[in-house]
Amino acid sequence: MTQVAGRKTSWGGRLLQDGAPGGPVLRLVVRWLRRPLLPAARLWRRNIQLRVVATTLLMSLGVVLLLGFVVIGAVRNGLLETKEKAAESQSAGGFAVAKDKAGSPVSSGTDDSAPGGRGSGSSVSWRNDLVTQLASSGQGAFYVVALGSASSDSASSNRGPRASGFVDPRASVPQSLRDDVDEGTGAFKTYTSIKFTDGQEAEPGLVVGTRLKDVDGQSYQLYYLFPLVQEEKSLTLVKTTLATAGLFVVVLLGAIAWLVVRQVVTPVRMAAGVAERLSTGVLRERMKVTGEDDIARLGEAFNKMAQNLQIKINQLEELSRMQRRFVSDVSHELRTPLTTVRMAADVIHEARVDFDPVTARSAELLAGQLDRFESLLADLLEISRFDAGAAALEAEPIDLREVVRRVIEGAEPLAERKGTRIRVAGDEQPVVAEADARRVERVLRNLVVNAVEHGEGRDVVVRLAAAGGAVAVAVRDYGVGLKPGEATRVFNRFWRADPARARTTGGTGLGLSIAVEDARLHGGWLQAWGEPGGGSQFRLTLPRTADEPLRGSPIPLEPEDSRAARERAKAGAPAAGQAQGNRLATVPTPRLDRSTLPVPPTAPARPRTSGPAASPAGLPGGDGGRVVARFGEAEPGPRTGAERSDGTAGPERPAKASEQEGSARGR
């Protein structure tokens, strides 16, 4: 292991680096090897029938091989044992004949002048006759070899080896066996390869030998060589038979497994296909059920489940349609009496100077509540349009800087009452996108007003940026922030951080829900980040061109002046998320003067709530920012909590503990 750029890299990993010798070649080889293996691996993971059949074949093959080895070993041992017994019996008889012949009187006419009283020629002739006599009883069944003993005197050197059937005696009898025979008593045996002098092919055989004395009293070695050709043919026949039978058994077991698994897998595949079609909205799909077995009962149960689901879904759809129709009808029907009440309330409000203080105050309250009622009615009508799918997008090229200026101008009176300054960063360059100016302005107005209301009098920073095919606007406040999990629930309709508290800010509770729908209608994202006591940031990301899919945002979701980011900066750790592949490069924007902006309290607080982006479907259940995308598009990848930005910080200003714990963040 070596240390490379602050991380440990193995030897194999160094070879695959660009700078290492042979790295590109190795990558090409790995890629060339993986290309044909990837489809096979994918098929193996997705096809249970293939896995079962392949596993059955492998296990059957292993069993057949094991059984074959056992059977072949038993047959071989049996053949060799039978051959050894027959060889020992035959050789014992031959050795006895040789002993008897050596002890019989020598025939007349022999020369007695040789040492021992017998002629040397008689010994040579005697061995030839002995080998011929012993071999004559086994034509092709065995061979006889006579060799001189090493313990004999030098005078016996003229007595050369004798063999029957053109056997090469010295090459066919192993030297180790000759040594054992020469040094020991009794018969010795071993396996050997019988070789011939006339060009025949060598044959496997069994050799049995012992040490005897000839008619001259000289020691010699007598061997019987038994060919094992017939046993080898029998063993080959057994091997061939077992291999053929084993192959047939393996194929048969594979076919049986394929048929059995097919009977089980086919209904499962049908059920999967029906379930997929049901998930797409084709509620009339059903499985074909045949028979009365377990699979048939499973199909019947599946069909009953699908039927009940269809009934329930139809009931819910009808109920949803009735609810949407009810909201739409009520909202429209309320317009006429609301208009009349508004006219009467305006008359009363204008004449309040002539009333007593209690009546005048009642007139002011009536006018204020009628304004809120009109706003709520307008929001309900807008929500009903989104629910009915009747919302239309009128996209045209707009400069978001102009939209931001109009929003800030409208929020200035509220900011002055709250003692908040609204600052803009990144507006030096045009930020142009194809969008509906009315809807984008409504989203930004909601975000800016919420930031001012919940910013506790601290500055609000509005940041603009554009990069690649996306533009983004982020609204940062330094108020009470968001608790863990609230970054996703904050977009729910009528949601409040503290349900026990009344709604005193004048909002309807539908602003962020409508903003979510507006962002989805543009094909954009709306995300939230916050930490307790550290403020929050809402980010709107839109594509430059309508119908262009988003791949990232020019502004990180978590600002660099967050508590966690500042702690990482002190520790010298790199910001998490810098290596995110789907984060676009941010257009350079000038940094604000940090001395003019507040800094969230540095006292220990609850953990930050930044985390992975939530699902575009709008369901709560995460600690990270919520992501809103159009239906059918891939949601953005998760954002790590330490993405760097051009966020700013300023003088430290403590927040009230009660406000940190119980902000009514319904927005």
C-alpha positions as CSV (number, residue, x, y, z in Angstrom):
1,M,0.0,0.0,0.0
2,T,1.2,3.5,-0.8
3,Q,0.0,6.9,0.1
4,V,-1.3,8.8,-2.9
5,A,-3.0,12.2,-2.6
6,G,-4.0,11.7,0.9
7,R,-5.6,8.3,0.4
8,K,-4.4,4.7,0.3
9,T,-4.3,3.0,-3.1
10,S,-3.6,-0.6,-3.7
11,W,-1.1,-1.9,-6.3
12,G,-3.9,-2.9,-8.6
13,G,-5.5,0.5,-8.2
14,R,-2.2,2.3,-9.1
15,L,-1.9,0.2,-12.3
16,L,-5.3,1.5,-13.4
17,Q,-4.4,5.1,-12.9
18,D,-3.7,7.3,-15.9
19,G,-0.1,8.0,-14.9
20,A,0.9,4.4,-14.1
21,P,2.6,2.4,-16.8
22,G,0.1,0.1,-18.5
23,G,-2.9,1.7,-16.7
24,P,-4.9,2.4,-19.9
25,V,-4.1,-1.0,-21.3
26,L,-5.3,-2.7,-18.1
27,R,-8.5,-0.6,-18.2
28,L,-9.1,-1.6,-21.8
29,V,-8.6,-5.3,-20.9
30,V,-10.9,-5.1,-18.0
31,R,-13.5,-3.3,-20.1
32,W,-13.1,-5.9,-22.8
33,L,-13.6,-8.7,-20.3
34,R,-16.6,-7.1,-18.6
35,R,-18.5,-6.3,-21.8
36,P,-19.6,-9.8,-22.5
37,L,-19.9,-10.7,-18.8
38,L,-22.3,-7.9,-17.9
39,P,-25.3,-9.2,-19.9
40,A,-24.7,-12.7,-18.6
41,A,-24.5,-11.4,-15.0
42,R,-27.6,-9.4,-15.5
43,L,-29.5,-12.5,-16.9
44,W,-28.2,-14.5,-14.0
45,R,-29.6,-12.0,-11.5
46,R,-32.9,-11.6,-13.2
47,N,-33.8,-15.2,-14.2
48,I,-34.6,-17.5,-11.3
49,Q,-35.3,-20.4,-13.7
50,L,-31.8,-20.2,-15.1
51,R,-30.3,-20.1,-11.6
52,V,-32.3,-23.2,-10.5
53,V,-31.5,-25.2,-13.7
54,A,-27.8,-24.2,-13.6
55,T,-27.5,-25.1,-9.9
56,T,-29.3,-28.5,-10.5
57,L,-26.9,-29.2,-13.4
58,L,-23.8,-28.4,-11.4
59,M,-25.0,-30.4,-8.4
60,S,-25.9,-33.3,-10.6
61,L,-22.6,-33.2,-12.3
62,G,-20.8,-33.2,-9.0
63,V,-22.8,-36.2,-7.8
64,V,-22.2,-38.1,-11.1
65,L,-18.4,-37.3,-11.0
66,L,-18.2,-38.4,-7.4
67,L,-20.1,-41.6,-8.1
68,G,-18.0,-42.3,-11.2
69,F,-14.8,-42.0,-9.2
70,V,-16.1,-44.3,-6.6
71,V,-17.3,-46.9,-9.1
72,I,-14.2,-46.7,-11.3
73,G,-12.0,-47.1,-8.2
74,A,-13.9,-50.1,-7.0
75,V,-13.8,-51.8,-10.4
76,R,-10.1,-51.0,-10.9
77,N,-9.3,-52.4,-7.4
78,G,-11.4,-55.5,-8.1
79,L,-9.7,-56.2,-11.4
80,L,-6.2,-55.7,-10.1
81,E,-6.9,-57.8,-7.0
82,T,-8.2,-60.7,-9.2
83,K,-5.2,-60.3,-11.5
84,E,-2.7,-60.3,-8.6
85,K,-4.2,-63.5,-7.1
86,A,-4.0,-65.2,-10.5
87,A,-0.5,-64.0,-11.1
88,E,0.7,-65.1,-7.7
89,S,-0.8,-68.6,-8.2
90,Q,0.7,-68.9,-11.7
91,S,4.1,-67.6,-10.7
92,A,4.2,-69.9,-7.6
93,G,3.7,-72.9,-9.8
94,G,6.4,-71.8,-12.2
95,F,8.9,-71.1,-9.4
96,A,8.3,-74.6,-8.0
97,V,8.9,-76.2,-11.5
98,A,12.2,-74.2,-11.7
99,K,13.3,-75.5,-8.3
100,D,12.5,-79.1,-9.2
101,K,14.3,-78.8,-12.5
102,A,17.4,-77.4,-10.9
103,G,17.6,-80.3,-8.5
104,S,17.2,-83.1,-11.1
105,P,20.2,-84.9,-12.6
106,V,22.0,-83.4,-15.6
107,S,21.6,-85.4,-18.8
108,S,24.5,-87.3,-20.3
109,G,26.9,-85.7,-22.7
110,T,27.6,-82.6,-20.7
111,D,31.1,-81.3,-20.0
112,D,32.2,-81.8,-16.3
113,S,35.4,-79.9,-16.6
114,A,33.8,-76.6,-15.6
115,P,33.9,-75.4,-12.0
116,G,31.5,-77.2,-9.8
117,G,31.8,-80.3,-11.7
118,R,29.4,-79.2,-14.5
119,G,30.1,-77.4,-17.7
120,S,29.3,-73.8,-18.3
121,G,27.4,-74.6,-21.5
122,S,25.0,-76.8,-19.6
123,S,23.9,-73.8,-17.4
124,V,23.2,-71.6,-20.5
125,S,21.2,-74.4,-22.2
126,W,19.4,-75.1,-19.0
127,R,18.1,-71.5,-18.6
128,N,17.0,-71.4,-22.2
129,D,15.1,-74.6,-21.8
130,L,13.6,-73.4,-18.5
131,V,12.3,-70.1,-20.0
132,T,10.9,-71.9,-23.0
133,Q,9.2,-74.6,-20.9
134,L,7.7,-72.1,-18.4
135,A,6.5,-69.7,-21.2
136,S,5.0,-72.5,-23.3
137,S,2.0,-72.9,-20.9
138,G,0.9,-69.3,-21.2
139,Q,0.8,-68.2,-24.8
140,G,0.1,-64.4,-24.5
141,A,-1.1,-64.7,-20.9
142,F,2.3,-64.0,-19.4
143,Y,6.0,-63.8,-20.2
144,V,9.0,-65.3,-18.4
145,V,12.3,-63.6,-17.9
146,A,15.5,-65.0,-16.3
147,L,18.2,-62.6,-15.2
148,G,21.6,-63.1,-13.6
149,S,21.9,-62.3,-9.9
150,A,24.3,-59.5,-8.8
151,S,25.6,-61.8,-6.0
152,S,26.8,-64.4,-8.5
153,D,30.6,-64.7,-9.1
154,S,32.2,-63.1,-12.1
155,A,32.3,-66.4,-13.8
156,S,28.6,-66.2,-14.3
157,S,28.8,-63.0,-16.3
158,N,28.5,-64.9,-19.5
159,R,25.1,-66.1,-18.5
160,G,23.0,-63.3,-20.1
161,P,19.3,-62.6,-19.6
162,R,16.7,-64.8,-21.2
163,A,13.1,-63.8,-22.0
164,S,10.2,-65.1,-24.0
165,G,8.0,-63.3,-26.5
166,F,10.5,-60.6,-27.5
167,V,10.3,-58.9,-24.1
168,D,13.1,-56.5,-23.3
169,P,14.1,-58.0,-19.9
170,R,16.2,-55.2,-18.5
171,A,13.8,-52.4,-19.5
172,S,10.7,-54.3,-18.4
173,V,11.8,-55.3,-14.9
174,P,12.4,-52.2,-12.7
175,Q,15.7,-52.0,-11.0
176,S,14.1,-51.5,-7.7
177,L,12.4,-54.8,-8.0
178,R,15.6,-56.5,-9.0
179,D,17.3,-55.1,-5.9
180,D,14.5,-56.3,-3.7
181,V,14.7,-59.8,-5.2
182,D,18.4,-59.9,-5.0
183,E,18.5,-58.9,-1.3
184,G,15.4,-60.7,0.0
185,T,13.8,-64.1,0.0
186,G,10.5,-65.1,-1.3
187,A,8.4,-63.5,-4.2
188,F,8.2,-59.8,-4.9
189,K,5.7,-58.0,-7.2
190,T,5.2,-54.6,-8.7
191,Y,3.5,-52.9,-11.6
192,T,5.5,-52.0,-14.6
193,S,5.4,-51.3,-18.3
194,I,6.3,-54.3,-20.5
195,K,8.5,-53.3,-23.4
196,F,9.4,-55.3,-26.5
197,T,12.4,-55.5,-28.8
198,D,10.4,-56.2,-32.0
199,G,8.8,-52.7,-32.1
200,Q,5.5,-53.6,-30.3
201,E,3.9,-50.9,-28.2
202,A,4.6,-51.1,-24.5
203,E,1.9,-52.7,-22.3
204,P,1.0,-52.2,-18.7
205,G,1.7,-55.2,-16.6
206,L,2.3,-56.9,-13.3
207,V,5.7,-58.5,-12.7
208,V,6.3,-61.2,-10.0
209,G,9.9,-62.4,-9.3
210,T,12.1,-64.4,-7.0
211,R,15.7,-65.5,-6.6
212,L,16.6,-69.2,-7.4
213,K,19.6,-71.4,-8.1
214,D,20.3,-73.1,-11.4
215,V,21.8,-76.5,-12.0
216,D,25.3,-75.1,-11.4
217,G,24.3,-73.7,-8.0
218,Q,24.6,-70.1,-9.2
219,S,21.9,-67.6,-8.2
220,Y,19.6,-66.1,-10.8
221,Q,16.3,-64.1,-10.9
222,L,13.2,-65.5,-12.4
223,Y,10.3,-63.2,-13.3
224,Y,6.7,-63.6,-14.5
225,L,5.3,-60.7,-16.4
226,F,1.5,-60.6,-16.7
227,P,0.1,-58.0,-19.2
228,L,-2.9,-55.9,-18.0
229,V,-4.2,-55.1,-21.4
230,Q,-7.5,-57.0,-20.9
231,E,-8.0,-55.3,-17.5
232,E,-7.3,-51.9,-19.0
233,K,-9.9,-52.5,-21.8
234,S,-12.4,-53.5,-19.2
235,L,-11.7,-50.4,-17.1
236,T,-12.0,-48.2,-20.2
237,L,-15.3,-49.8,-21.1
238,V,-16.5,-49.1,-17.6
239,K,-15.4,-45.5,-17.8
240,T,-17.1,-44.9,-21.1
241,T,-20.3,-46.5,-19.9
242,L,-20.3,-44.4,-16.7
243,A,-19.5,-41.2,-18.6
244,T,-22.3,-41.8,-21.1
245,A,-24.8,-42.7,-18.4
246,G,-23.7,-39.8,-16.2
247,L,-24.0,-37.3,-19.1
248,F,-27.5,-38.7,-19.9
249,V,-28.5,-38.4,-16.2
250,V,-27.2,-34.8,-15.9
251,V,-29.1,-33.7,-19.0
252,L,-32.2,-35.6,-17.9
253,L,-32.0,-33.9,-14.4
254,G,-31.5,-30.5,-16.1
255,A,-34.6,-31.1,-18.3
256,I,-36.6,-32.2,-15.3
257,A,-35.5,-29.2,-13.3
258,W,-36.3,-26.9,-16.2
259,L,-39.8,-28.3,-16.6
260,V,-40.6,-28.3,-12.9
261,V,-39.3,-24.8,-12.4
262,R,-41.1,-23.6,-15.5
263,Q,-44.4,-24.7,-14.0
264,V,-43.7,-22.6,-10.9
265,V,-41.9,-19.6,-12.5
266,T,-44.4,-19.1,-15.4
267,P,-47.3,-18.1,-13.1
268,V,-45.0,-15.9,-11.1
269,R,-43.9,-14.1,-14.2
270,M,-47.5,-13.7,-15.3
271,A,-48.3,-12.3,-11.8
272,A,-45.3,-9.9,-12.1
273,G,-46.5,-8.7,-15.6
274,V,-50.1,-8.3,-14.3
275,A,-48.8,-6.4,-11.3
276,E,-46.7,-4.1,-13.5
277,R,-49.7,-3.3,-15.7
278,L,-51.8,-2.8,-12.6
279,S,-49.2,-0.3,-11.3
280,T,-49.5,1.7,-14.5
281,G,-53.3,2.1,-14.0
282,V,-54.7,-0.9,-16.0
283,L,-56.9,-2.0,-13.2
284,R,-58.8,-4.6,-15.3
285,E,-55.8,-6.9,-15.7
286,R,-56.2,-10.4,-14.2
287,M,-54.2,-13.6,-14.1
288,K,-55.4,-16.7,-16.0
289,V,-56.1,-19.4,-13.5
290,T,-56.2,-23.1,-14.5
291,G,-56.4,-26.1,-12.1
292,E,-56.9,-26.4,-8.4
293,D,-53.3,-26.6,-7.1
294,D,-51.4,-24.2,-5.0
295,I,-50.4,-22.0,-8.0
296,A,-54.1,-21.8,-9.0
297,R,-55.1,-20.8,-5.5
298,L,-52.4,-18.1,-5.5
299,G,-53.7,-16.8,-8.8
300,E,-57.3,-16.7,-7.4
301,A,-56.0,-14.8,-4.4
302,F,-54.1,-12.4,-6.6
303,N,-57.2,-11.7,-8.7
304,K,-59.3,-11.1,-5.6
305,M,-56.7,-8.7,-4.3
306,A,-56.6,-6.9,-7.7
307,Q,-60.4,-6.7,-7.8
308,N,-60.5,-5.3,-4.3
309,L,-57.8,-2.8,-5.1
310,Q,-59.7,-1.7,-8.2
311,I,-62.8,-1.2,-6.2
312,K,-60.9,0.8,-3.5
313,I,-59.0,2.8,-6.0
314,N,-62.2,3.6,-7.9
315,Q,-63.9,4.6,-4.6
316,L,-60.9,6.8,-3.7
317,E,-60.8,8.4,-7.2
318,E,-64.5,9.1,-7.0
319,L,-64.1,10.5,-3.5
320,S,-61.1,12.6,-4.7
321,R,-63.1,13.9,-7.7
322,M,-66.0,14.8,-5.4
323,Q,-63.6,16.6,-3.0
324,R,-62.0,18.5,-5.8
325,R,-65.3,19.3,-7.3
326,F,-66.6,20.4,-3.9
327,V,-63.6,22.7,-3.2
328,S,-63.9,24.1,-6.7
329,D,-67.7,24.6,-6.5
330,V,-67.6,26.0,-3.0
331,S,-64.8,28.4,-3.9
332,H,-66.7,29.6,-7.0
333,E,-70.0,29.9,-5.1
334,L,-68.3,31.8,-2.3
335,R,-67.1,34.5,-4.7
336,T,-70.6,36.1,-5.1
337,P,-71.4,36.5,-1.4
338,L,-67.8,37.4,-0.7
339,T,-68.0,40.2,-3.2
340,T,-71.2,41.5,-1.6
341,V,-69.7,41.2,1.9
342,R,-66.5,42.9,0.6
343,M,-68.5,45.9,-0.8
344,A,-70.4,46.2,2.5
345,A,-67.3,45.9,4.6
346,D,-65.5,48.6,2.5
347,V,-68.4,51.0,3.1
348,I,-68.3,50.2,6.9
349,H,-64.5,50.5,6.9
350,E,-64.5,53.9,5.2
351,A,-67.1,55.2,7.7
352,R,-65.3,53.9,10.8
353,V,-64.2,57.4,11.7
354,D,-67.8,58.2,12.7
355,F,-68.1,55.1,14.9
356,D,-67.2,54.6,18.5
357,P,-63.8,53.0,19.1
358,V,-65.2,49.5,19.6
359,T,-67.2,49.6,16.4
360,A,-64.3,51.1,14.5
361,R,-62.0,48.4,15.7
362,S,-64.6,45.8,14.6
363,A,-64.7,47.4,11.1
364,E,-60.9,47.1,10.9
365,L,-60.9,43.5,12.0
366,L,-63.6,42.7,9.5
367,A,-61.6,44.2,6.6
368,G,-58.5,42.4,7.6
369,Q,-60.2,39.0,7.9
370,L,-62.0,39.6,4.6
371,D,-58.6,40.2,3.0
372,R,-57.3,36.9,4.4
373,F,-60.5,35.1,3.4
374,E,-60.0,36.4,-0.2
375,S,-56.4,35.2,-0.2
376,L,-57.4,31.8,1.1
377,L,-60.2,31.5,-1.5
378,A,-57.7,32.4,-4.3
379,D,-55.3,29.8,-3.0
380,L,-58.0,27.1,-2.8
381,L,-59.0,27.9,-6.4
382,E,-55.3,27.6,-7.5
383,I,-54.9,24.3,-5.7
384,S,-58.1,23.0,-7.3
385,R,-56.7,23.8,-10.7
386,F,-53.5,21.9,-9.9
387,D,-55.5,18.9,-8.6
388,A,-57.7,18.9,-11.7
389,G,-54.7,19.1,-14.0
390,A,-56.0,22.3,-15.5
391,A,-53.0,24.5,-14.7
392,A,-51.3,25.8,-17.8
393,L,-47.7,27.2,-18.2
394,E,-47.2,30.3,-20.2
395,A,-43.4,30.2,-20.6
396,E,-41.4,32.9,-22.2
397,P,-37.8,34.2,-21.8
398,I,-37.6,36.3,-18.7
399,D,-34.8,37.8,-16.6
400,L,-35.1,36.6,-13.1
401,R,-33.4,39.7,-11.8
402,E,-36.4,41.8,-12.8
403,V,-38.7,39.3,-11.0
404,V,-36.6,39.4,-7.9
405,R,-36.6,43.2,-7.9
406,R,-40.4,43.3,-8.1
407,V,-40.7,40.8,-5.3
408,I,-38.3,42.8,-3.1
409,E,-40.1,46.0,-3.8
410,G,-43.4,44.4,-2.7
411,A,-41.8,43.0,0.5
412,E,-40.0,46.2,1.5
413,P,-42.9,47.5,3.7
414,L,-43.0,44.2,5.7
415,A,-39.2,44.2,5.9
416,E,-39.2,47.7,7.4
417,R,-41.7,46.8,10.0
418,K,-39.6,43.7,10.9
419,G,-36.3,45.6,10.9
420,T,-35.0,43.3,8.2
421,R,-32.7,44.2,5.2
422,I,-33.1,42.2,2.0
423,R,-29.8,41.9,0.1
424,V,-29.3,40.5,-3.4
425,A,-26.2,38.6,-4.7
426,G,-25.4,37.4,-8.1
427,D,-27.5,40.0,-10.0
428,E,-24.6,41.5,-12.0
429,Q,-25.2,39.2,-14.9
430,P,-28.4,38.3,-16.7
431,V,-30.2,35.2,-15.4
432,V,-32.5,34.3,-18.2
433,A,-34.8,31.3,-18.4
434,E,-38.0,30.3,-20.2
435,A,-40.6,30.5,-17.4
436,D,-44.0,31.8,-16.5
437,A,-43.2,35.2,-14.9
438,R,-46.4,35.2,-12.9
439,R,-45.8,31.8,-11.3
440,V,-42.1,32.4,-10.6
441,E,-42.9,35.8,-9.0
442,R,-45.5,34.1,-6.8
443,V,-43.0,31.5,-5.7
444,L,-40.3,34.0,-4.9
445,R,-42.7,36.3,-3.2
446,N,-43.8,33.5,-0.9
447,L,-40.2,32.6,-0.1
448,V,-39.1,36.1,0.6
449,V,-42.1,37.0,2.7
450,N,-41.7,33.9,4.7
451,A,-38.0,34.6,5.2
452,V,-38.8,38.1,6.5
453,E,-41.5,36.9,8.8
454,H,-39.4,34.2,10.3
455,G,-36.0,35.9,10.1
456,E,-36.3,37.6,13.6
457,G,-35.3,40.9,12.2
458,R,-32.0,39.7,10.7
459,D,-31.0,40.2,7.1
460,V,-32.4,38.0,4.3
461,V,-30.0,37.2,1.3
462,V,-31.5,36.4,-2.1
463,R,-28.9,34.8,-4.4
464,L,-29.2,34.2,-8.1
465,A,-26.9,32.0,-10.3
466,A,-26.9,30.3,-13.7
467,A,-24.8,27.5,-15.0
468,G,-25.2,24.9,-17.7
469,G,-28.8,24.4,-18.5
470,A,-30.2,25.6,-15.1
471,V,-30.9,28.8,-13.2
472,A,-31.5,29.0,-9.5
473,V,-32.7,31.5,-6.9
474,A,-31.9,30.9,-3.2
475,V,-33.5,32.8,-0.3
476,R,-31.4,32.6,3.0
477,D,-32.6,33.8,6.4
478,Y,-31.0,33.6,9.8
479,G,-34.0,33.0,11.9
480,V,-35.1,30.1,14.1
481,G,-34.4,27.6,11.3
482,L,-36.0,24.2,10.9
483,K,-36.0,21.2,13.1
484,P,-34.9,17.7,11.9
485,G,-37.5,16.4,9.4
486,E,-39.3,19.8,8.9
487,A,-37.4,20.5,5.6
488,T,-39.8,18.1,3.8
489,R,-43.0,18.6,5.8
490,V,-42.8,22.4,5.4
491,F,-44.3,21.9,1.9
492,N,-47.4,20.1,3.1
493,R,-50.8,21.8,2.9
494,F,-51.7,23.7,6.1
495,W,-48.7,22.2,7.9
496,R,-47.4,24.0,11.0
497,A,-44.2,23.4,13.0
498,D,-46.2,23.7,16.2
499,P,-49.9,22.6,15.7
500,A,-50.7,24.0,19.2
501,R,-50.0,27.6,18.1
502,A,-52.5,29.7,16.2
503,R,-51.6,31.1,12.8
504,T,-50.8,34.7,13.5
505,T,-48.7,35.7,10.5
506,G,-51.7,36.0,8.2
507,G,-50.7,33.2,5.8
508,T,-53.1,30.7,4.5
509,G,-50.9,27.7,4.9
510,L,-51.0,26.9,1.2
511,G,-48.2,29.2,-0.1
512,L,-45.4,26.6,-0.2
513,S,-47.8,23.9,-1.5
514,I,-48.7,26.2,-4.4
515,A,-45.0,27.0,-4.9
516,V,-44.2,23.3,-5.1
517,E,-46.8,22.8,-7.8
518,D,-45.5,25.9,-9.7
519,A,-42.0,24.4,-9.6
520,R,-43.2,21.0,-10.7
521,L,-45.1,22.7,-13.6
522,H,-41.8,24.3,-14.8
523,G,-40.0,21.0,-14.5
524,G,-37.9,22.4,-11.7
525,W,-37.0,21.7,-8.1
526,L,-37.9,23.4,-4.9
527,Q,-35.8,22.4,-1.9
528,A,-35.4,23.5,1.7
529,W,-32.6,23.3,4.2
530,G,-32.4,24.4,7.8
531,E,-30.9,23.9,11.2
532,P,-32.3,24.8,14.6
533,G,-31.2,28.3,15.5
534,G,-29.2,28.6,12.3
535,G,-31.8,29.8,9.8
536,S,-32.9,28.2,6.7
537,Q,-32.5,28.4,2.9
538,F,-35.0,27.7,0.2
539,R,-33.7,27.0,-3.3
540,L,-35.7,27.2,-6.6
541,T,-34.0,25.6,-9.6
542,L,-35.5,26.0,-13.1
543,P,-34.3,24.8,-16.5
544,R,-33.1,27.4,-18.9
545,T,-35.2,26.0,-21.6
546,A,-38.7,24.6,-21.2
547,D,-38.9,20.8,-21.2
548,E,-35.2,20.5,-20.6
549,P,-34.3,18.0,-17.8
550,L,-32.3,19.3,-14.9
551,R,-29.0,17.7,-14.0
552,G,-28.0,19.9,-11.1
553,S,-28.3,23.3,-9.5
554,P,-25.9,26.2,-9.7
555,I,-26.4,27.0,-6.0
556,P,-25.6,24.4,-3.2
557,L,-28.6,23.6,-1.0
558,E,-26.6,24.1,2.3
559,P,-24.9,27.5,2.5
560,E,-21.3,27.7,3.5
561,D,-22.1,29.8,6.6
562,S,-24.1,27.0,8.2
563,R,-22.9,25.7,11.5
564,A,-21.8,22.4,10.2
565,A,-19.9,24.0,7.3
566,R,-18.1,26.4,9.6
567,E,-17.1,23.5,11.9
568,R,-15.7,21.6,8.9
569,A,-13.8,24.7,7.8
570,K,-12.2,25.0,11.3
571,A,-11.3,21.3,11.2
572,G,-9.8,21.7,7.7
573,A,-12.0,19.0,6.2
574,P,-13.1,19.4,2.6
575,A,-16.8,20.2,2.2
576,A,-18.9,17.2,1.6
577,G,-20.6,17.1,-1.8
578,Q,-17.8,18.8,-3.7
579,A,-17.4,15.7,-5.8
580,Q,-21.1,15.3,-6.6
581,G,-21.2,14.4,-10.2
582,N,-24.6,16.1,-10.9
583,R,-23.7,19.5,-9.3
584,L,-23.3,22.2,-11.9
585,A,-20.5,24.8,-11.8
586,T,-21.6,28.0,-10.2
587,V,-21.3,31.2,-12.1
588,P,-18.8,33.5,-10.2
589,T,-20.7,36.0,-8.0
590,P,-19.1,38.7,-5.8
591,R,-19.0,37.9,-2.1
592,L,-21.0,40.1,0.2
593,D,-19.5,42.0,3.1
594,R,-19.7,39.5,5.9
595,S,-19.5,42.3,8.5
596,T,-23.0,43.5,7.5
597,L,-24.8,40.2,7.9
598,P,-25.8,38.3,11.0
599,V,-24.3,35.0,12.0
600,P,-26.4,32.4,13.7
601,P,-25.6,31.6,17.3
602,T,-22.6,29.4,17.8
603,A,-23.9,27.9,21.0
604,P,-24.5,24.1,20.9
605,A,-27.8,23.4,19.2
606,R,-29.6,20.5,17.7
607,P,-28.1,18.7,14.7
608,R,-28.6,20.2,11.4
609,T,-31.4,18.9,9.2
610,S,-29.7,18.9,5.8
611,G,-29.7,15.5,4.2
612,P,-30.7,13.7,1.0
613,A,-33.2,15.3,-1.2
614,A,-36.7,14.1,-0.8
615,S,-38.7,12.4,-3.4
616,P,-40.4,14.6,-6.1
617,A,-43.7,12.9,-5.2
618,G,-44.0,15.3,-2.3
619,L,-44.1,12.7,0.6
620,P,-42.6,13.7,3.9
621,G,-40.1,11.5,5.7
622,G,-36.6,12.8,5.4
623,D,-34.3,15.2,7.1
624,G,-33.0,16.8,3.9
625,G,-34.2,19.3,1.4
626,R,-37.3,18.6,-0.5
627,V,-37.0,18.1,-4.3
628,V,-39.8,18.8,-6.7
629,A,-39.6,17.5,-10.2
630,R,-42.1,16.9,-13.0
631,F,-43.9,13.6,-13.1
632,G,-42.0,11.1,-15.2
633,E,-38.6,12.7,-14.8
634,A,-35.7,11.3,-12.7
635,E,-35.4,13.0,-9.4
636,P,-32.1,14.7,-8.6
637,G,-29.5,12.9,-6.8
638,P,-29.0,13.2,-3.0
639,R,-27.2,16.4,-1.8
640,T,-24.7,16.1,0.9
641,G,-24.9,18.6,3.7
642,A,-21.6,20.4,3.0
643,E,-21.9,21.7,-0.5
644,R,-20.1,25.1,-0.7
645,S,-21.8,28.3,-1.8
646,D,-21.2,32.0,-1.8
647,G,-23.3,32.5,1.4
648,T,-22.3,35.2,3.8
649,A,-22.1,35.8,7.5
650,G,-22.2,38.8,9.8
651,P,-22.3,39.9,13.4
652,E,-23.5,37.3,15.8
653,R,-27.0,37.9,17.1
654,P,-28.5,35.5,19.7
655,A,-32.0,34.2,19.1
656,K,-34.7,33.6,21.7
657,A,-34.9,30.1,22.9
658,S,-38.7,30.0,22.8
659,E,-38.6,31.1,19.1
660,Q,-36.0,28.4,18.3
661,E,-38.2,25.7,19.7
662,G,-41.7,26.7,18.5
663,S,-41.8,28.7,15.3
664,A,-45.1,28.3,13.4
665,R,-43.3,27.5,10.2
666,G,-46.5,26.8,8.2
667,R,-45.7,29.4,5.5
